[in-house]
Amino acid sequence: MDTTQLALLSLIVGVIIGGSVVAVVFVALRMRDRMRHVTSSAIPDGVSAVLHAMDDAAIVVDASGTVVAASVGAIPFGLGEGTVLPSDELRDLARRARESEAVVTETLRLRRGATPAEPRLVAVRASVISPRLTLVVMRDITERERVEQMRRDFVANTSHELKTPVGAVTLLAEAIESAADDPEQVRVFASRLTAEASRLGLLTSRIMNLSRLQAADELIETRDVAVDEIVTAAIEAHVVQAASAGVELARGGRKGLWVRGDAQILIEAVGNLIANAIAYSPHGATVGVGVKNADGVVEIAVTDHGSGIPEGEQDRIFERFYRADQARSRRTGGTGLGLSIVKHAVQRHGGEVRLWSRPGRGSTFTIRLPLIEPPEGEEPRKRRKGKKKADKAGKKAHAPAATIATTNGEP
């Protein structure tokens, strides 16, 4: 074998050895990159920026269940960076998503805040970012489900509430027909028929008013309204009811304040509170209506000394057809829509309704509305010192002079 052949053979062997070495190095590098990818907990570029821009609660967790990145919305759920998933359901959801390498969704109840906080209904979606990292996005659907439940309850309750007076009217009409020869019975049945018809008319009217308030985007007939006008009209409309129930009406507080809105809707809202206070007050009690200026906000407080509302029912008291005292409502003919109308009427005017109540001590409902400057030519009245005189409506109801002062909704 000559020198040329030896050189060629050496070159071939060198190429083979070099190629083998390169292949081994390449495979080693690939395996190293793959192992890094599998074992790495580094967050991919851009993920943290996306999380911080999200309104929903979102987190990135590693295989041990530790949160390595979180959005601002996740913090109230106790899911800040460096924390461990507190819920077994969340850990199981992340594990299933990591093992299946597919998107896993589930609806869970998670606590938002400290232990006394009520668990929230949350739609959770988990997807894999890398072999060790999982993205978990949580959307709080508690309010959506509550509104949907309220809608279903409204349809069911409306049907039930309308059936009662309609059925009573039908039965009473048949009773009148069968008792045509007995004038005394006809008068009794006719009186009850009139009462049921009035109840049906009131219920229908309130359902329409509530629907109108909820459907309208803006108030149509708005003007500058004197709070004195609202309170006086609301009290005068319930003087007869108060006298019949043996309840005194007292008016006190600041005068000369103004708000912007629909006078009729505001009068009805305050009137509903007064009517409820009268209905739930014992004979001989006093219902107070007070007005004050609280840092640019007009507060109209209606206070009674009735049985009060249990704390567990105060969150639901403004729901449609909800009644804290079913037996009392049946006796007084309440529709369960008054407070719901008050809530939506006040919200339409950019305000809110607050409730303070204690069983055995009574309740105070406070309407808070934005204060405006009096129109030109209307000078604000200075607050008079000493004991206030009862207004005309209070005199008609034989109410003593009284000033109803409120602090944070408490009487």
Buried (B, 14 or more C-beta within 10 A) or exposed (E): EEEEEEEEEEEEEEEEEEEEEEEEEEEEEEEEEEEEEEEBBEBEEEBBEEBEEEEBBBBBBBBEBBBBBBBBBBBBBBBEBEBEBEBEBBBBBBBBBBEEEEEBEBEBEBBBEEEEEEEBBBBBBBBBBBBBBBBBBBBBBBEEBEEEEBEEBBEEBBEEBBEBBEEBBEBBBEBBEEBEEEEEBBEBBBEBBEBBBEBBEBBBEBBEBBEEBEEEEEBEEBEBBBBBEBBBBBBBBBBEBBBEBEBBBBBBBBBBBBBBBBBEBBBBBBBBBBBBBBBBBEEEBBBBBBBBBBEEBBBBBBBBBBBBBEEEEBEEBBBBBBBBBEEBBEEBBBBBBBBBBBBBBBEBBEBEBBBBBBEEBBBBBBBBBEBBEBEEEEEEEEEEEEEBEBBEBBBBBEBEBBBBBBEEBBB
